Amino acid sequence: MGAHDASFGLLLDAVSSVQSFVSVFIWVYTLLILFYVIMSWIQVPYSLSGVQRFLRDVCEPYLRLFRRFMPSFGAFDFAPMIGVLVLVLIERLLADVVFPRLH
């Protein structure tokens, strides 16, 4: 029984690690989207253009998924809000269904 308990403990540790990674990844990606939106509203100096390019390269492919299906609202872009909402929903779904509390 001892080896079985140790294997189960390792499995729980791995699941916990994956859950933590996914949670942190979603949190960081949400922050990147927020910074991308803020930097799109202001004119940044040339020294920060590399940061702005990085944020665009990282965030645009994901946000483009939502812009494809959303109607145009003039100057308003709701894709970042929808994108963050989807990330939060994915995190909740994973926490409740895929990685339920195993206590």
C-alpha positions in Angstrom: 0.0 0.0 0.0 2.9 2.4 0.7 4.0 2.5 -3.0 0.4 3.0 -4.1 0.0 6.0 -1.7 3.3 7.5 -2.9 2.2 7.2 -6.5 -1.1 8.8 -5.8 0.7 11.6 -3.9 2.9 12.2 -6.9 -0.1 12.3 -9.2 -1.9 14.8 -6.9 1.3 16.9 -6.8 1.5 16.9 -10.6 -2.1 17.8 -11.0 -1.7 20.7 -8.5 1.4 21.9 -10.4 -0.4 21.9 -13.7 -3.4 23.7 -12.2 -1.0 26.3 -10.7 0.7 26.7 -14.1 -2.5 27.2 -15.9 -3.8 29.7 -13.4 -0.6 31.8 -13.5 -0.5 31.6 -17.3 -4.0 32.9 -17.6 -3.3 35.7 -15.0 -0.2 36.8 -16.8 -1.9 36.7 -20.2 -4.8 38.8 -18.9 -2.2 41.4 -17.6 -0.6 41.4 -21.1 -4.0 42.1 -22.7 -4.6 44.9 -20.2 -1.2 46.5 -20.9 -1.8 46.1 -24.7 -5.1 47.9 -24.4 -3.6 50.7 -22.3 -0.7 51.1 -24.6 -3.0 51.3 -27.6 -4.8 54.3 -26.1 -1.6 56.4 -25.5 1.2 57.4 -27.7 4.3 55.7 -26.5 7.8 57.1 -27.0 10.0 55.4 -29.5 12.0 53.7 -26.7 8.8 51.7 -25.8 7.9 50.8 -29.3 9.5 47.4 -28.9 7.3 46.7 -25.9 4.3 47.7 -27.8 5.2 45.5 -30.7 5.8 42.6 -28.4 2.3 43.1 -26.8 0.7 43.3 -30.2 2.5 40.1 -31.4 1.4 38.2 -28.3 -2.2 39.5 -27.9 -3.4 40.1 -31.4 -3.7 36.5 -32.6 -5.9 35.7 -29.6 -8.0 38.8 -29.8 -8.4 38.4 -33.6 -10.4 35.2 -32.9 -13.1 37.3 -31.2 -13.0 40.1 -33.7 -13.9 37.7 -36.4 -17.3 36.9 -34.8 -18.2 40.2 -33.3 -20.0 43.0 -35.1 -18.3 46.3 -35.5 -19.2 49.0 -32.9 -17.4 51.9 -34.5 -14.5 53.0 -32.4 -15.2 50.5 -29.6 -13.4 47.2 -29.5 -14.9 44.7 -27.2 -12.6 41.9 -28.2 -10.2 42.4 -25.2 -13.1 42.3 -22.7 -14.6 39.2 -24.3 -11.1 37.6 -24.5 -10.4 38.2 -20.8 -13.9 36.9 -19.9 -13.3 33.7 -21.9 -9.9 33.3 -20.1 -11.6 33.6 -16.7 -14.3 31.2 -17.8 -11.7 28.7 -19.0 -9.8 29.0 -15.7 -13.0 28.4 -13.7 -14.0 25.4 -15.9 -10.6 23.8 -15.5 -10.7 24.4 -11.7 -14.2 23.0 -11.3 -14.2 20.2 -13.9 -10.7 19.1 -14.9 -8.9 19.8 -11.6 -11.5 19.5 -8.9 -10.4 19.6 -5.3 -9.2 16.1 -4.4 -9.5 16.2 -0.6 
